[in-house]
Amino acid sequence: MRRVLIVGAGQAGLQLALGLQAHGYDVTVMTDRDADAVRSGRVLSTQCMFDAALRTERDLGLDLWADTAPRIEGVGVSVAGPESARLIDWVGRLDAPAQSVDQRLKMPVWLETFAGRGGRVVVRPVTVGDLEHLSGSYDLVLVAAGKGDLAAMFERDHERSRYDRPQRALAASYVYGLGPRPEHDFPAVRCNVVPGVGELFVMPALTAAGPCDILLWEAAPGGPADAFDGVRDPAEHLRVTLDLMKAFTPWEYDRARAGIELTDTGATLAGRFTPAVRHPVGELPGGGAALGVADVVVLNDPITGQGSNNAARCAAGYLDAILAHGDKPFDRDFMRAAFDRFWQTVRPGTVWSNAMLAPPPEHVLHLLGAAGQLPPVADRFANAFNDPADLEQWFLDPAKAAAYLESFTPRD
């Protein structure tokens, strides 16, 4: 029986661990927090998982919240103009529903499922020295925890990394009590673009006590919405969030007028990071190697919602690669080949995420404007969150964008 060590108990690490376990591998998961600590801690992320990523969970019997999580049936875009009026406002319908499940609910269940099926869970911080000591006992070591010294094992890929500093300051709140949206009759993720300020995302989600909404400010660094540094009190975090909504997205603030509240004392999260692609092989001091997983090797800003989706894609792709490799050694060539297949899957989304962090070019503004008049354009943009590769055919290239819009007749 082949032995595999996975460091990290998030979307990618646990999905891969459970997949390997189902195929008879002897898997150990190392994590710095047990299930109860995650369950009672602060929110870990903002996530919206689309159909392709959810299918990778369904294939393993891990999509446990399909009947309880709010159905997300669309993606909408609003663009603020002078005096916070909306110049653009539309919503596109998804071909298949998406969902957002609080990872404090999801990850503990997966971790306990893994342990209940006989998986070995080791709860303690992991250092490079620990990996050096342990690597000789395993056929393959994977690192799915992307912070600190472990992440530093994986060198930055300068050719694939567009930015060298954070492009947004992030501030999330999980809330109850947001009022209904009057302008459409199906639930959607809404992206509110405020030029020069940033973006406010609003999405339905599921937390431990039931349905809620997530508010995520993506603030331009140094701009008026970059206001959360030093804010430690959750109530103050929510107050700042609402003040910014009132100032820059009053149509969203109107939904909070009746009074909203945080879902719990750990319902806020703030920070910033630099989007980056890293080389997949981490070198250990004694000559061993580890394979980087998901955010460790491809870290995108959440502006296009690809993080948890990429993690699921990585877990599914690595699972296939490991199973196909049979009894052969998991050497550096295997690691690079497994990553290369993953990279081909997530490259379009990475290009898109990086592009959306920059001021939109003229052809993108034309497309976003046209989507308000042409529902097929709005729907195609919404479904790009599920399949970013489609954007290369009509969104990212000015000539292809012009040809796409020209394909519509005046009657359309």
C-alpha positions in Angstrom: 0.0 0.0 0.0 1.5 3.4 -1.0 1.8 6.0 1.7 1.0 9.6 1.1 1.5 12.6 3.5 -0.7 15.7 2.9 0.1 18.8 4.9 -3.0 21.0 5.1 -6.7 20.3 5.7 -8.5 22.7 3.4 -10.5 22.2 0.2 -7.7 20.7 -1.8 -5.8 18.8 0.9 -8.9 17.0 2.3 -10.6 16.4 -1.0 -7.4 14.7 -2.3 -6.9 12.8 1.0 -10.5 11.4 0.8 -10.1 10.6 -2.8 -6.8 8.7 -2.2 -8.3 7.0 0.8 -11.2 5.7 -1.3 -8.7 4.1 -3.6 -6.9 2.2 -0.8 -3.9 4.5 -0.2 -2.5 4.9 3.3 -2.9 8.7 3.8 -1.8 10.9 6.7 -3.1 14.5 7.0 -1.2 17.0 9.1 -2.9 20.2 10.2 -2.3 22.9 12.8 -6.0 22.8 13.9 -8.4 20.0 14.7 -12.0 19.9 13.6 -13.4 21.6 16.7 -10.9 24.5 16.5 -11.8 25.1 12.9 -15.5 24.9 13.6 -15.3 27.4 16.4 -12.8 29.8 14.8 -12.8 32.7 12.5 -14.1 32.4 8.9 -11.4 31.0 6.6 -12.4 32.4 3.2 -15.1 33.6 0.9 -15.9 30.9 -1.6 -18.4 30.3 -4.3 -18.1 26.9 -6.0 -19.4 26.5 -9.5 -20.7 23.4 -11.2 -17.4 21.9 -12.6 -15.8 22.1 -9.2 -18.8 20.8 -7.4 -18.8 17.8 -9.8 -15.4 16.8 -8.5 -16.9 16.7 -5.0 -20.0 14.8 -6.2 -17.7 12.2 -7.8 -16.3 11.4 -4.3 -19.7 11.6 -2.5 -18.5 14.8 -0.7 -21.1 17.3 -1.9 -23.0 17.1 1.4 -24.8 20.5 1.4 -26.6 20.5 -2.0 -30.0 20.3 -0.3 -29.3 22.9 2.4 -27.0 25.6 0.8 -28.8 28.4 -1.0 -28.8 27.9 -4.7 -26.8 30.5 -6.5 -28.4 30.7 -10.0 -26.6 33.7 -11.5 -23.8 36.3 -11.5 -24.6 40.0 -11.8 -22.5 43.1 -12.4 -23.2 46.7 -11.4 -20.9 49.6 -12.2 -21.1 52.8 -10.2 -21.0 56.2 -11.9 -21.0 59.7 -10.6 -22.9 60.3 -7.3 -23.0 56.5 -6.8 -25.6 55.9 -9.5 -25.4 52.7 -11.4 -24.3 53.1 -15.0 -24.4 49.3 -15.6 -26.7 46.8 -13.9 -27.5 43.3 -15.0 -27.5 39.7 -14.0 -26.7 36.6 -16.0 -28.1 33.1 -15.4 -25.9 30.1 -14.7 -26.5 26.9 -16.6 -26.1 25.0 -13.4 -26.4 26.3 -9.8 -23.4 27.2 -7.7 -23.1 27.2 -3.9 -21.1 28.7 -1.1 -20.6 26.8 2.1 -18.7 28.3 5.1 -15.5 26.3 5.3 -15.9 26.2 9.1 -18.8 24.0 8.4 -17.4 22.0 5.6 -13.8 21.3 6.5 -14.5 19.8 10.0 -17.0 17.4 8.5 -14.6 16.3 5.8 -11.7 15.9 8.4 -13.9 13.9 10.7 -15.1 11.8 7.7 -11.5 11.1 6.8 -10.6 10.1 10.3 -13.8 8.0 10.7 -12.7 6.0 7.6 -9.4 5.1 9.2 -7.3 8.0 8.0 -4.5 9.3 10.2 -4.8 12.9 11.4 -1.8 14.6 13.1 -2.6 17.9 14.7 0.4 20.2 15.1 2.3 22.9 13.2 4.6 21.5 10.5 8.0 22.9 9.7 10.4 22.2 6.8 12.4 20.2 9.3 9.4 18.1 10.1 8.9 17.3 6.4 12.6 16.5 6.1 12.3 14.0 9.0 9.0 12.5 7.7 9.6 12.4 4.0 11.5 9.1 4.1 8.5 7.3 5.5 6.2 8.3 2.6 6.1 7.6 -1.1 4.8 11.1 -1.8 4.6 14.3 0.2 2.2 17.1 -0.7 2.0 20.6 0.8 -1.5 22.1 0.7 -0.9 24.8 3.3 0.4 27.9 1.7 1.8 30.1 4.4 5.1 30.6 6.2 8.2 28.6 5.8 6.4 25.8 4.0 5.3 28.1 1.2 8.8 29.5 1.0 9.9 26.1 -0.2 8.3 26.8 -3.5 10.0 29.4 -5.6 8.1 32.1 -7.4 7.6 31.6 -11.1 8.4 35.1 -12.3 7.3 34.5 -15.9 3.8 33.5 -14.8 3.4 36.0 -11.9 2.2 39.3 -13.1 2.2 41.2 -9.8 4.8 41.8 -7.1 2.5 43.3 -4.5 -1.1 43.0 -3.3 -3.6 44.4 -5.7 -6.6 44.5 -3.3 -7.2 44.8 0.5 -9.8 42.2 1.4 -12.5 42.5 4.1 -15.2 39.9 4.5 -18.3 39.7 6.7 -20.8 36.8 7.1 -24.2 38.4 8.0 -27.8 37.6 8.7 -30.7 39.9 7.8 -29.9 41.2 4.4 -33.1 42.2 2.6 -34.3 40.7 -0.7 -33.1 42.1 -3.9 -36.0 43.7 -5.8 -34.7 43.7 -9.4 -34.6 40.1 -10.2 -36.3 36.9 -9.0 -33.4 34.4 -8.7 -30.4 34.4 -6.2 -27.1 35.5 -7.6 -23.6 36.6 -6.7 -23.4 40.3 -7.3 -20.2 42.1 -8.2 -20.5 45.9 -7.6 -17.6 47.8 -9.3 -16.7 51.2 -8.0 -14.0 52.7 -10.3 -11.0 53.9 -8.3 -12.4 52.4 -5.1 -12.7 48.6 -5.6 -15.4 46.0 -5.7 -18.1 44.8 -3.3 -19.2 41.2 -3.7 -22.5 40.0 -2.2 -23.3 36.3 -2.2 -25.8 33.9 -0.6 -24.1 31.3 1.6 -24.6 28.6 4.2 -23.0 28.8 7.6 -23.5 26.5 10.6 -26.7 28.0 11.8 -28.3 28.3 8.3 -28.4 30.5 5.3 -26.6 33.9 5.4 -24.9 36.3 3.0 -21.3 37.2 2.5 -20.1 40.8 2.0 -16.6 41.1 0.6 -14.9 44.4 -0.1 -12.0 44.2 -2.5 -10.5 47.6 -1.9 -7.9 49.3 -4.1 -4.8 49.7 -1.9 -4.6 53.2 -0.5 -8.1 54.1 -1.7 -11.1 55.1 0.4 -12.3 51.5 0.9 -8.9 50.4 2.2 -10.1 51.0 5.7 -9.8 47.8 7.7 -6.1 47.8 8.8 -6.1 47.7 12.6 -9.8 46.9 12.9 -10.0 44.0 15.3 -13.5 44.3 16.8 -16.0 42.4 14.6 -18.7 45.0 15.3 -16.4 47.8 14.1 -15.5 45.7 11.0 -19.2 45.5 10.2 -19.8 49.2 10.8 -16.9 50.1 8.4 -18.4 47.7 5.8 -21.8 49.3 6.0 -20.4 52.9 5.9 -18.6 52.0 2.7 -21.7 50.4 1.3 -23.7 53.5 2.1 -21.1 55.8 0.5 -20.3 53.8 -2.7 -23.0 51.1 -3.3 -26.2 52.6 -1.8 -28.4 50.1 -3.7 -26.7 47.3 -1.7 -26.9 49.4 1.5 -30.6 49.7 1.1 -30.9 45.9 1.6 -29.2 46.4 5.0 -31.4 49.2 6.3 -33.7 46.9 8.2 -30.7 45.8 10.3 -28.2 43.2 9.7 -25.9 41.3 12.2 -22.9 39.2 12.0 -23.5 35.4 12.0 -21.1 35.0 15.0 -18.1 36.5 16.7 -15.7 34.9 14.2 -17.6 36.1 11.1 -15.1 38.7 9.8 -11.8 38.4 8.0 -9.4 41.0 6.6 -6.0 41.0 4.9 -4.1 41.2 1.7 -1.8 39.0 -0.4 0.1 39.1 -3.6 -1.2 36.9 -6.4 1.5 34.5 -7.6 2.4 31.3 -9.4 5.1 29.2 -7.9 7.2 26.3 -9.1 5.6 23.0 -8.1 8.5 21.2 -6.5 9.6 22.2 -3.1 13.2 21.1 -2.2 13.9 19.7 1.2 17.3 20.2 2.8 18.3 16.6 2.7 17.5 16.1 -1.0 13.9 15.1 -0.8 11.0 16.9 -2.5 7.4 17.8 -2.0 4.7 18.7 -4.4 2.8 22.0 -4.0 -1.0 21.9 -4.1 -3.6 24.5 -5.1 -3.0 27.9 -3.5 0.6 27.0 -2.6 1.4 27.0 -6.3 -1.3 29.1 -7.9 -2.6 31.9 -5.7 -5.2 34.1 -7.4 -7.0 37.2 -6.0 -10.6 36.3 -5.2 -11.9 38.9 -7.6 -13.1 36.2 -10.0 -14.0 33.6 -7.4 -11.6 30.9 -8.6 -9.8 30.0 -5.4 -11.9 27.1 -4.0 -12.7 26.0 -7.6 -9.0 25.8 -8.5 -8.5 23.9 -5.2 -11.1 21.3 -6.2 -9.6 21.1 -9.8 -6.2 20.6 -8.3 -7.3 17.8 -6.0 -9.2 16.0 -8.8 -6.3 16.4 -11.3 -3.6 15.2 -8.8 -5.8 12.3 -7.8 -6.0 11.2 -11.4 -2.3 11.6 -11.9 -1.4 9.6 -8.7 -3.8 6.8 -9.6 -2.4 6.6 -13.2 1.2 6.5 -11.9 0.7 3.1 -10.4 3.8 1.8 -8.5 6.3 4.1 -10.2 8.3 6.5 -8.0 6.8 9.9 -7.4 9.9 11.7 -8.6 10.3 15.3 -9.6 9.3 14.5 -13.2 6.0 13.2 -11.9 5.5 16.3 -9.8 6.1 18.7 -12.6 3.9 16.7 -15.0 1.0 16.7 -12.5 1.4 20.4 -12.0 1.6 21.1 -15.7 -1.8 19.4 -16.2 -3.2 21.5 -13.4 -1.7 24.7 -14.8 -3.3 24.1 -18.2 -6.7 23.8 -16.4 -6.3 27.0 -14.3 -4.2 29.2 -16.6 -7.3 30.9 -18.2 -8.7 31.7 -14.8 -5.4 33.1 -13.7 -5.1 35.3 -16.7 -8.6 36.5 -16.2 -8.1 37.2 -12.5 -5.0 39.2 -13.1 -6.7 41.2 -15.9 -9.7 42.0 -13.7 -7.4 43.6 -11.1 -6.3 46.2 -13.7 -8.4 49.1 -15.0 -10.8 47.5 -17.6 -9.8 48.2 -21.2 -12.3 49.8 -23.6 -13.5 46.5 -25.1 -14.3 45.0 -21.7 -16.4 48.1 -20.9 -18.2 47.6 -24.2 -18.9 44.0 -23.3 -20.2 44.8 -19.8 -22.4 47.5 -21.2 -23.8 45.3 -23.9 -24.6 42.6 -21.4 -27.3 44.9 -20.0 -29.1 44.9 -23.3 -28.2 41.4 -24.5 -29.0 38.6 -22.1 -26.9 36.0 -24.0 -23.8 38.2 -23.2 -24.7 38.4 -19.5 -25.3 34.6 -19.4 -22.0 33.8 -21.1 -20.1 36.1 -18.7 -21.9 34.4 -15.7 -20.9 30.9 -16.9 -17.3 32.0 -17.4 -17.0 31.7 -13.6 -17.6 28.0 -14.1 -15.4 27.7 -17.3 -12.9 30.6 -17.6 -11.4 29.0 -20.7 -14.4 30.3 -22.7 -13.2 33.9 -22.0 -10.3 33.5 -24.5 -12.9 33.1 -27.3 -14.7 36.4 -26.7 -13.7 38.5 -23.7 -10.0 38.8 -23.3 -9.1 39.7 -26.8 -10.3 43.1 -28.3 -10.8 41.7 -31.8 -12.7 38.6 -30.7 -14.8 40.8 -28.4 -15.7 43.1 -31.4 -16.5 40.1 -33.6 -18.7 38.6 -30.8 -20.8 41.7 -30.4 -21.1 42.1 -34.2 -22.6 38.7 -34.3 -25.8 40.0 -32.7 -28.3 41.5 -35.1 -30.0 44.9 -34.4 -33.2 43.0 -33.4 -31.2 41.2 -30.7 
